[in-house]
Amino acid sequence: MNKYNSESPKKGQLVNKKIVLDATVQSLVKLKPKTQIQNPVMFVVYLGAIFTMVLFFLSLGGIADGASWYIFAISLILWFTTLFGNFAEAIAEGRGRAQAESLKKARRDVIAKKLKTADLESEYTEVKSTELKPGDIVLVKAGEQIPMDGEVIIGVASVDESAITGESAPVIRESGGDRSAVTGGTFVTSDWLIIRVTAEAGKSFLDKMIAMVEGASRKKTPNEIALQILLVTLTIIFLVVSATLLPFSQFSVDQAGQGDPISLTNIVALLVCLAPTTIGALLSSIGIAGMARLNKANVLATSGRAIEAAGDVDILLLDKTGTITLGNRQASEFIPVGATSERDLAEAAQLASIADETAEGRSIVILAKNKFGLRGKEIAKLKATFIEFSAKTRMSGVDIGDEHIRKGSADAIEAYVKAQGGAFPEDCKKAVEKVAGAGGTPLVVARNASVLGVIYLKDIVKEGVKEKFSDLRKIGIKTIMITGDNPITAAAIAAEAGVDDFVAEATPETKLSLIKKLQAEGHLVAMTGDGTNDAPALAQADVAVAMNSGTQAAKEAGNMVDLDSSPTKLIEVVRIGKQLLMTRGALTTFSIANDIAKYFAIIPVLFASIYPGLQALNFMRLTSPTTAILSSILYNALIIVALIPLSLKGVKYKEQPAGKMLKNNLLIYGVGGVIAPFIFIKLFDLLFTLCGIK
């Protein structure tokens, strides 16, 4: 199953025919005044189109001055400018709807096996997935769809999450640890899982993702609102300037005794040309496209503000367990003591762990199998009684005839061995101290009254995190690991992971107060986490990325959820945030530069008949006010269409200082924004002149 269906854009393709056709229809639908007024800059264009259309009909009756064909041409171009602005927004929303339609196909009303108890052999009743409630326990077997978001409480299986993440390779989901969370709409491809439902119908993460990728549900961010206020202010200024031109030109004609005053049609056209319509038309599409790029990175954002904030983050706090490490300590070494061989220790450790369903227990079985080829099917032939781990004894084990094997903490095994009449050897104590000193967890294995050795459990740092943290450092982000472990363990993991700093023995209150302190110092703080104890800090952070494999509390507290549960995904989030800000800044620069160029291209031609001296400023040698206005307003409309791909794709992101980024921005889009209008307005002027328009 693919993340996007055949109707969605293919890789490297911004849009397809269906999206373009849908956006064309939506461009017309959006012509409602209630919709248009939501974008004040384009609303001015909309009113200008209506006003010039009225002037056209009046000119047909001889009531309004000016050539009817010219007024109609201006009105037509203004209508197209309005439609192009609608099209830019609609095509961005259309991409979101295409993603949403694909995701909706994964959200089916399936029949779920609701268990009476958390047991594979338990009786079950078949219910619709929409009838499930948080706390319900369901059984999902190979080939079946997971009916609702939940947490695996028993079992281990391969799950196809391509409908959500787009990744074709199945992932392992199992009880305990950081791989226990499952998402409704995904498929179990092998074995079986018993899941406890954590979300209500209609409130799953698939539902939230569908809502977020649909452009219509996106709210404007504070930065976007501030920019829109700036654009409205500029539009009002140009509105006042344009409104004064009619009486000023009439006064100038009376004083100079020559020339013609500027017509109402030309004033409307001039206002549209001078207003920042380019960025005004593309502003919404930029924001919607930014959200879409984040979704393609398999990150579900519940706040547009968070995406923008990600572009300015300078400190990243990371929870250790489940974020930097795999979530559970795993067996990495067998350390025999006395005359015991490593193979004998491994065999005894595997026997003691065969009934241990924890991630640590399974890792011991896997290590024994990988190192010595010990397989469960050979052990299964033995008649054994397995002893489950209990908090009271702090041990687990197995009894095979007269042989009693136990595995547990050092002090628990020491007490057990001494109770059997044995002794706890000195070399075992040294091995325990060595493992603990390295930041690991020592488990001691004993057979009857004899200690066999120590199992070294250690935190496994996720693959590639050290390199990714180095990349974060290059773009100016400091990484701080936060953990409840002791300082020795924390230091060992921090060194292996390559973080810049760490905080040990941290409580939820510690994390929260640290974020508040950093924010008070002026830092923009991001945090990633997956546990309930991370929820307060996630809620406080400017950018809070919760792991999808984490607890429901963490996901609810964050303003983003990483569907891949990768602690380094923030790098991609930061890049997308910076790219969003860069794209908006680049197009704003281009739009304002355009306005300056159009001003100097049009004004001298309009007033040249009144003040012939201004003809010297007509260095482009535009034929007449008619061709100048038509050329300028046509360019104004077409540049919106030309820039739609850039607004959707975003400007190319480069890891460079802000100063250099601003310089390049001004050089490319500032200078380019000044030059482009002169070139194309002149070309259009020549074209109109060749067509006999003067």
ChimeraX attribute file (.defattr): number of C-alpha atoms within 10 A of each C-alpha:
attribute: neighborCount
match mode: 1-to-1
recipient: residues
	/A:1	15
	/A:2	15
	/A:3	19
	/A:4	20
	/A:5	16
	/A:6	11
	/A:7	16
	/A:8	24
	/A:9	18
	/A:10	12
	/A:11	7
	/A:12	7
	/A:13	9
	/A:14	16
	/A:15	20
	/A:16	16
	/A:17	11
	/A:18	15
	/A:19	23
	/A:20	17
	/A:21	13
	/A:22	15
	/A:23	22
	/A:24	18
	/A:25	14
	/A:26	19
	/A:27	20
	/A:28	14
	/A:29	13
	/A:30	18
	/A:31	17
	/A:32	10
	/A:33	11
	/A:34	10
	/A:35	12
	/A:36	20
	/A:37	15
	/A:38	10
	/A:39	18
	/A:40	18
	/A:41	26
	/A:42	27
	/A:43	20
	/A:44	23
	/A:45	26
	/A:46	24
	/A:47	18
	/A:48	23
	/A:49	25
	/A:50	16
	/A:51	15
	/A:52	24
	/A:53	21
	/A:54	15
	/A:55	22
	/A:56	26
	/A:57	15
	/A:58	14
	/A:59	18
	/A:60	14
	/A:61	10
	/A:62	12
	/A:63	11
	/A:64	18
	/A:65	15
	/A:66	17
	/A:67	12
	/A:68	17
	/A:69	12
	/A:70	17
	/A:71	23
	/A:72	20
	/A:73	16
	/A:74	24
	/A:75	26
	/A:76	17
	/A:77	20
	/A:78	27
	/A:79	22
	/A:80	19
	/A:81	29
	/A:82	28
	/A:83	24
	/A:84	22
	/A:85	30
	/A:86	28
	/A:87	29
	/A:88	27
	/A:89	29
	/A:90	30
	/A:91	28
	/A:92	32
	/A:93	27
	/A:94	28
	/A:95	28
	/A:96	26
	/A:97	22
	/A:98	22
	/A:99	24
	/A:100	23
	/A:101	19
	/A:102	21
	/A:103	23
	/A:104	16
	/A:105	12
	/A:106	20
	/A:107	23
	/A:108	15
	/A:109	15
	/A:110	17
	/A:111	17
	/A:112	24
	/A:113	20
	/A:114	24
	/A:115	21
	/A:116	14
	/A:117	14
	/A:118	18
	/A:119	14
	/A:120	15
	/A:121	9
	/A:122	11
	/A:123	12
	/A:124	16
	/A:125	11
	/A:126	12
	/A:127	15
	/A:128	14
	/A:129	21
	/A:130	16
	/A:131	12
	/A:132	20
	/A:133	15
	/A:134	14
	/A:135	14
	/A:136	18
	/A:137	25
	/A:138	30
	/A:139	24
	/A:140	20
	/A:141	18
	/A:142	15
	/A:143	14
	/A:144	19
	/A:145	24
	/A:146	26
	/A:147	29
	/A:148	33
	/A:149	25
	/A:150	27
	/A:151	27
	/A:152	25
	/A:153	18
	/A:154	19
	/A:155	18
	/A:156	20
	/A:157	21
	/A:158	19
	/A:159	27
	/A:160	24
	/A:161	25
	/A:162	20
	/A:163	23
	/A:164	25
	/A:165	19
	/A:166	16
	/A:167	16
	/A:168	13
	/A:169	11
	/A:170	16
	/A:171	17
	/A:172	15
	/A:173	22
	/A:174	27
	/A:175	21
	/A:176	20
	/A:177	20
	/A:178	24
	/A:179	21
	/A:180	22
	/A:181	25
	/A:182	27
	/A:183	25
	/A:184	24
	/A:185	27
	/A:186	24
	/A:187	25
	/A:188	24
	/A:189	18
	/A:190	17
	/A:191	14
	/A:192	21
	/A:193	26
	/A:194	26
	/A:195	30
	/A:196	25
	/A:197	23
	/A:198	22
	/A:199	20
	/A:200	16
	/A:201	16
	/A:202	12
	/A:203	12
	/A:204	19
	/A:205	21
	/A:206	24
	/A:207	16
	/A:208	14
	/A:209	22
	/A:210	22
	/A:211	17
	/A:212	25
	/A:213	30
	/A:214	22
	/A:215	26
	/A:216	16
	/A:217	12
	/A:218	18
	/A:219	16
	/A:220	17
	/A:221	16
	/A:222	12
	/A:223	15
	/A:224	20
	/A:225	13
	/A:226	12
	/A:227	18
	/A:228	19
	/A:229	14
	/A:230	13
	/A:231	21
	/A:232	20
	/A:233	14
	/A:234	17
	/A:235	22
	/A:236	17
	/A:237	15
	/A:238	19
	/A:239	19
	/A:240	12
	/A:241	13
	/A:242	20
	/A:243	15
	/A:244	12
	/A:245	17
	/A:246	17
	/A:247	12
	/A:248	14
	/A:249	19
	/A:250	17
	/A:251	13
	/A:252	19
	/A:253	19
	/A:254	14
	/A:255	10
	/A:256	11
	/A:257	10
	/A:258	13
	/A:259	18
	/A:260	16
	/A:261	20
	/A:262	18
	/A:263	16
	/A:264	20
	/A:265	23
	/A:266	22
	/A:267	20
	/A:268	23
	/A:269	25
	/A:270	22
	/A:271	24
	/A:272	29
	/A:273	26
	/A:274	26
	/A:275	28
	/A:276	26
	/A:277	32
	/A:278	27
	/A:279	29
	/A:280	24
	/A:281	26
	/A:282	27
	/A:283	25
	/A:284	26
	/A:285	26
	/A:286	27
	/A:287	27
	/A:288	31
	/A:289	24
	/A:290	26
	/A:291	28
	/A:292	26
	/A:293	20
	/A:294	21
	/A:295	21
	/A:296	15
	/A:297	17
	/A:298	20
	/A:299	27
	/A:300	26
	/A:301	26
	/A:302	19
	/A:303	18
	/A:304	23
	/A:305	19
	/A:306	22
	/A:307	28
	/A:308	25
	/A:309	20
	/A:310	26
	/A:311	20
	/A:312	19
	/A:313	22
	/A:314	19
	/A:315	21
	/A:316	23
	/A:317	26
	/A:318	26
	/A:319	25
	/A:320	27
	/A:321	24
	/A:322	27
	/A:323	26
	/A:324	27
	/A:325	21
	/A:326	18
	/A:327	21
	/A:328	19
	/A:329	21
	/A:330	23
	/A:331	26
	/A:332	17
	/A:333	17
	/A:334	26
	/A:335	21
	/A:336	23
	/A:337	20
	/A:338	13
	/A:339	8
	/A:340	14
	/A:341	14
	/A:342	20
	/A:343	16
	/A:344	15
	/A:345	25
	/A:346	28
	/A:347	20
	/A:348	23
	/A:349	31
	/A:350	28
	/A:351	26
	/A:352	29
	/A:353	27
	/A:354	20
	/A:355	19
	/A:356	21
	/A:357	18
	/A:358	15
	/A:359	18
	/A:360	19
	/A:361	20
	/A:362	17
	/A:363	21
	/A:364	28
	/A:365	24
	/A:366	18
	/A:367	20
	/A:368	25
	/A:369	16
	/A:370	11
	/A:371	13
	/A:372	13
	/A:373	12
	/A:374	18
	/A:375	15
	/A:376	14
	/A:377	8
	/A:378	8
	/A:379	14
	/A:380	11
	/A:381	8
	/A:382	10
	/A:383	10
	/A:384	15
	/A:385	13
	/A:386	19
	/A:387	19
	/A:388	17
	/A:389	19
	/A:390	9
	/A:391	7
	/A:392	7
	/A:393	13
	/A:394	15
	/A:395	22
	/A:396	23
	/A:397	26
	/A:398	24
	/A:399	18
	/A:400	13
	/A:401	10
	/A:402	7
	/A:403	11
	/A:404	19
	/A:405	25
	/A:406	27
	/A:407	29
	/A:408	23
	/A:409	18
	/A:410	22
	/A:411	14
	/A:412	17
	/A:413	24
	/A:414	23
	/A:415	13
	/A:416	21
	/A:417	20
	/A:418	13
	/A:419	11
	/A:420	12
	/A:421	10
	/A:422	15
	/A:423	15
	/A:424	19
	/A:425	15
	/A:426	11
	/A:427	13
	/A:428	20
	/A:429	17
	/A:430	12
	/A:431	20
	/A:432	23
	/A:433	16
	/A:434	15
	/A:435	19
	/A:436	17
	/A:437	13
	/A:438	16
	/A:439	21
	/A:440	24
	/A:441	24
	/A:442	23
	/A:443	23
	/A:444	30
	/A:445	30
	/A:446	25
	/A:447	21
	/A:448	18
	/A:449	19
	/A:450	21
	/A:451	26
	/A:452	28
	/A:453	33
	/A:454	30
	/A:455	28
	/A:456	24
	/A:457	23
	/A:458	23
	/A:459	23
	/A:460	20
	/A:461	21
	/A:462	17
	/A:463	13
	/A:464	10
	/A:465	21
	/A:466	19
	/A:467	13
	/A:468	19
	/A:469	21
	/A:470	17
	/A:471	15
	/A:472	21
	/A:473	16
	/A:474	12
	/A:475	17
	/A:476	15
	/A:477	22
	/A:478	19
	/A:479	22
	/A:480	20
	/A:481	26
	/A:482	28
	/A:483	22
	/A:484	17
	/A:485	17
	/A:486	13
	/A:487	15
	/A:488	15
	/A:489	20
	/A:490	23
	/A:491	20
	/A:492	15
	/A:493	26
	/A:494	22
	/A:495	13
	/A:496	13
	/A:497	24
	/A:498	17
	/A:499	25
	/A:500	15
	/A:501	15
	/A:502	21
	/A:503	21
	/A:504	17
	/A:505	12
	/A:506	17
	/A:507	14
	/A:508	16
	/A:509	12
	/A:510	15
	/A:511	25
	/A:512	19
	/A:513	15
	/A:514	16
	/A:515	24
	/A:516	15
	/A:517	12
	/A:518	14
	/A:519	16
	/A:520	10
	/A:521	9
	/A:522	9
	/A:523	16
	/A:524	21
	/A:525	24
	/A:526	28
	/A:527	29
	/A:528	34
	/A:529	32
	/A:530	31
	/A:531	22
	/A:532	17
	/A:533	17
	/A:534	27
	/A:535	24
	/A:536	18
	/A:537	27
	/A:538	32
	/A:539	18
	/A:540	20
	/A:541	25
	/A:542	23
	/A:543	30
	/A:544	29
	/A:545	32
	/A:546	34
	/A:547	29
	/A:548	27
	/A:549	28
	/A:550	26
	/A:551	23
	/A:552	21
	/A:553	17
	/A:554	28
	/A:555	27
	/A:556	16
	/A:557	21
	/A:558	30
	/A:559	23
	/A:560	26
	/A:561	28
	/A:562	27
	/A:563	21
	/A:564	18
	/A:565	23
	/A:566	20
	/A:567	26
	/A:568	22
	/A:569	20
	/A:570	23
	/A:571	17
	/A:572	15
	/A:573	26
	/A:574	24
	/A:575	20
	/A:576	23
	/A:577	26
	/A:578	23
	/A:579	21
	/A:580	29
	/A:581	24
	/A:582	20
	/A:583	25
	/A:584	24
	/A:585	19
	/A:586	24
	/A:587	26
	/A:588	24
	/A:589	22
	/A:590	24
	/A:591	26
	/A:592	23
	/A:593	22
	/A:594	29
	/A:595	22
	/A:596	15
	/A:597	18
	/A:598	25
	/A:599	14
	/A:600	14
	/A:601	24
	/A:602	23
	/A:603	17
	/A:604	21
	/A:605	28
	/A:606	25
	/A:607	21
	/A:608	19
	/A:609	18
	/A:610	21
	/A:611	16
	/A:612	13
	/A:613	12
	/A:614	15
	/A:615	16
	/A:616	12
	/A:617	14
	/A:618	18
	/A:619	11
	/A:620	14
	/A:621	15
	/A:622	25
	/A:623	17
	/A:624	18
	/A:625	20
	/A:626	17
	/A:627	24
	/A:628	26
	/A:629	27
	/A:630	23
	/A:631	23
	/A:632	26
	/A:633	23
	/A:634	22
	/A:635	22
	/A:636	27
	/A:637	24
	/A:638	15
	/A:639	19
	/A:640	24
	/A:641	18
	/A:642	10
	/A:643	15
	/A:644	22
	/A:645	16
	/A:646	17
	/A:647	28
	/A:648	26
	/A:649	19
	/A:650	22
	/A:651	20
	/A:652	9
	/A:653	14
	/A:654	11
	/A:655	12
	/A:656	11
	/A:657	10
	/A:658	9
	/A:659	9
	/A:660	10
	/A:661	15
	/A:662	14
	/A:663	11
	/A:664	13
	/A:665	21
	/A:666	18
	/A:667	13
	/A:668	14
	/A:669	22
	/A:670	21
	/A:671	15
	/A:672	16
	/A:673	24
	/A:674	20
	/A:675	14
	/A:676	18
	/A:677	23
	/A:678	18
	/A:679	11
	/A:680	16
	/A:681	26
	/A:682	20
	/A:683	15
	/A:684	19
	/A:685	25
	/A:686	19
	/A:687	14
	/A:688	18
	/A:689	15
	/A:690	10
	/A:691	9
	/A:692	8
	/A:693	15
	/A:694	14
